[in-house]
């Protein structure tokens, strides 16, 4: 994983498996890059699995892009649900709590990014 607090000054390649792995509920997340301006990660959920509640990020927008599978994103503060399939992206506003559930029949893979900072 690339982690920089003072920015970067050259391109850096991070290969699959080189990120930092964390478990968020039943969701396995690989954090590829974490700087003072951006975080980028990829998460997987098996069918029926649910991630833990992310309380949101007060000073940052967040996106989730579905690479494989079908995710339901629940926004409990507003009681909204968004069904995302392969190729769909959801923009999450600052401070909005959310969690994801794999509602499909295959492993879901989603890319997450958060900017300008956490």
Secondary structure, 3 states (H helix, E strand, C coil): CEECCCCCCCCCCCCCCCCEEEEEECEEEEEEEECCCCEEEEEEECCCCEECCECCCCCCEEEEEEEECEEEEEECCCCEEEEEECCCEEEECCCCCEEEEECCCCCEEEEEEEECCC
